[in-house]
Amino acid sequence: MKEIKITLNFSNMKYPAQLHKELKTKFNFPDYYGENWDALWDCLDGWYDEDESVIVEIRGLDTMPDDMRRYAQTMLKVFDDVHSNSPNVKFEIK
């Protein structure tokens, strides 16, 4: 099984656009990525093959301002849903 490791670094991010840029870049999303939670789900759901093991490390959430941490909670919910549908994709908060 092929293993893929992706590190998302949200250290000191203050704006949603910064967060979505990190997601788009690290996940190599297409240009049409809509920079919203529905688009995140659409791009991640079924994105990886079943013969791939994907580990996504999430860093820097604790350094974000309170309003951004609240905003990111929906992202974490999307990640939980993705893992439920694709158990080979794991998200780890570091």
Secondary structure, DSSP 8 states (H G I E B T S, - for coil): -EEEEEEEE-TT--SHHHHHHHHHHHTT--TT--SSHHHHHHHHTT-S-TTEEEEEEEE-GGGS-HHHHHHHHHHHHHHHHHHHH-TTEEEEE-
